[in-house]
């Protein structure tokens, strides 16, 4: 049983299995009390009992479907009103592997509402309290498809690109207020995600599939090292740093009163004025 002084409470979505359950285990061992959120109440209860026994931490469970507005509102209320919460792990999400034209638009809409809408609402519910208390951490689980949209389903990639951009913007806006924001971009990870996405993990080359435990441990190491974006599989961080440096350098050239010269639009306008 742990005697570690509490670091506050971590609220973790999608916590009943896979990546979320590993985060619950690791954060409890780091000294966090837990609020675990997922649809499967039986799994949540079993995990909570295990973690209480092994770590001595307080573990609360909330059975909720984040695509249900009433359930989502309950979690938002918890984040707004529970001042002990110091860390939010936005892990709940779904994916798809089928091409867009082979996908069910209703399923795509559900994906956007969960991966984008619910994550955004929960973040907005947590941030004011974090700011008022001058501290807090948000971990958003994105995916490598955020920077590799040609991989898997395009709607899924788009939803995870949102998570990455949202996280970077939040860190830019809130970093000076004592808030930490981390976007985690896993590659293929051995979880039930793949069954739900329609491509069971055993169909993937073993060399590209990381265990959920290794993924979370690497992500937490990245958090400890101060990374805003953590890609557990990327061997050389300098590659990401170069990517970011190029993006930031280009960002100062993306808005102008005239079109770029290569389009010859502004040039024609100038010539017309000169001749007139």
N, C-alpha and C positions, 0 to 999 in steps of 0.2 A: 504493500500500500504506500502511495506517495505521500511525502510530507512537504513537497515543494510548495512554496508560497504561490498562490494563484496569480496568474498573469491576466486575470479577467476571464471573460467568457467568449468562446468562439462559437459562432453560429455557422453551421455547415449545411448546405443544401445538397440533395442527392446523396445523403450520408449513409444509406442502408447497405451499400455494397461498393465494390470497386474502389475507385479513386477517393470518393467521399469517405468511405469507411476507413481507409488508410490514413487520410488526414485526421479523422477523429482519433485514431489510435496515437498517431505521432503528436498531435497537439495536446492530448491529455497527458502524455508522458513529458511534454515540455512545461506542464503546469497550468494548462487552461482547463477551466470548467467548460462544459459543452451544452449546446442546444442543437440537437440533430433533427434535421427535417428531411422527410422523404414520403413517398406514397405508401410504401410497404411497412405497415405498423408492426407486424410480427418480427420482421427483420430488425427494425429499429430497436424494439424492446430487447431482443436477444443481444444486439451489439451493445446497448446501453448497460445491460447487466454485466456483460463481460468486462467492459471498460471500468465500470464502478469497482468491480472486484479486483481488477489488476492494478488500477492506478489510484483508487480512493478519491477520484475527482467526482464532482457533482455532474450528473448527466441527465438532461431533460430531453424528452422526445416530443416532436409535434408531427403527427401524421397529416400530410397536406399534399395536394396536387397543385403545383404552381401554375398550371394552365386553367385552374378554377379561380375565378376572380375573388370569391369569398375566402378561399383558402389562402390565396396570395395576400389578401388584405390582412389576414390574421398574422402572417409572418411580418408584413410591413409594420403592423402595430407593435409587435414584439421588438423589432429593431428600433422603433422610435421611442419606446417607453422603458426598455431595460437598460439602465445606465451601466450595468456591469459588462455589457458586450464591448469588447475591444478589437475583435477580429471577425470579419465576415468572409467566408469562403463560398463564392458563387460557383458551385460545381455542377448543379443540376443542368442537364441539357440532353438533347437527342441529336442523332446524326442520320445521314442517308448516304448510300453509295451509288444508287441508281442515277443515270443521266436525267437531266431535267425533263426531257420529253417522255421519259418512262416513269415519272413520279406522280403521285397523287397530290394535287394542289392543296387539298384540305390538310394533308400531312405536312406539306411544306409550310402552310400557314400556322399550324400548331408549333412547328419547329421555330419559326420566327418569334412567335409569342413567348415561347419558353426561353430560347437561347438569347434573345434580344430584349423582349418586353419585360419578362419577369426579372432578369438580371438587372436591368436598368431601374426598375421600380424598387427593388430591394436595396440597391446601392443608394438611391436617393433617400430611402427611408433611414439608412444608417448614417450617412454623411453628416447631417446637421448635428447629431449628438457627438460624433467624433470631433467635429470642429469645435463645438462648445467645450469639450473636455480636453482639447488640444492634443489629441492622440487617437490613433486607431489604425488598423490595417485592413485592406481589402485585397483579397486574392481572387482574381478572375480566371477561370479555366477557359482558355481559348483553344487553339489547335494550330499545328503547322499549316493547315489549309488556309489560315489567315494570310500567309505570305506565299502560299502555293495553291491558288484557287483552281488550277487545272486538275488538282487531285480531288477525287470523290465528287460529291454532288455540289453544284454551284450555289444552291441556296444555303446549304450547310457552310460552305466556304465563306459566303457573304456574311452569314450570321457571326462567324468567328472572327472575320475581319473587323466587324463592328466592335466586338469585345476587345480586340487589340487596340483599335483607335480610341475607343472610349476610355480604356485604362490609361493610355499614354496622355490623353487630354486631362484626365482626372489628376494624374501625378503632377502634370504641369501646373494645374490650377490649385491643387491642395497641398503640394509638398511643403510649402512654406508655412502651412498651418499645422504641421506635425502629423500629417496623414501619410501613410505608406500605401502605395498601390502597386501591385505586381500582376502582370499578365503571364500566365504559364501556357506555353505552346507545346503540348505533348505531340509526339509522333504516334505511330500505332502502339497502343497499349493493351495489354491482355485483360480486358474487362468484358462485361456483357454488352457494352456499347455496340460491338460488331454484330451480335445477333440481332439487336434492334434495328441496326442499319441495313440488315439484309445481306451481310457478308461475314459469316462466322469466322472468328479469328484464326481457326485452323487452316483456312484457305490462304492465309498470308505467309510469306516467307518468314521463317523463324528468326532470321537475322535482322529483321526490321521491327520486331515486336518486343517492347520493353515490358517488364512486369510492373504492375501498379505500384508495388512497394518501392521499387527502384525509382520510378517516375516521381513519386511524391517526395522521397528522400532527396532527390536531386533538386526538385523545385524548392524545398525548404532550405537547402544549402544555398540556392540562388537568392532566396529572400534574405538569408543571413549575410550574404555578400553584397547586399544592397542593389541587386538587379531590379530594374523595372520590368524588363522582359526576360523571361527564362525559357530557353529551349533545351530541355534535358538531353536531347540526342546530339546537339551540335558540338562537334569536337573542339572547334576553335572559336572562342568568343570574339576574336578580332574580325571574323567574317560578319557577324551581326553588327559590330561597331562600325565597320566600313559601310554596310548597308544603311545604317542609321545616319552616318555622316553624309552619305550621298543624298539621302532623302532630305535632310535638313538644309544642305547646301542648295538643293533644287527648290526648296520651299520659298526662298526669297525671290524666285524668278517666275512664280506661277500666276501672278496678277499684274497686268500692265494696261495702260490706256490704249495701246495699239496692239494689233496681232503681231506675232513673231514674223520676222522678215522672210522666213522661208515660205510663207503663204502669199507673199507679194500683195497683200491687201492694203496695208498702210502705205506701201510704196505707190500703188496706183492712185490712192487718194491724194498723196503728196504731189504726184505728177500732175493730177487734174487741177489742183489748186494753183500750181506754178504756171501752168499753161493758161489758166483763166486770167 
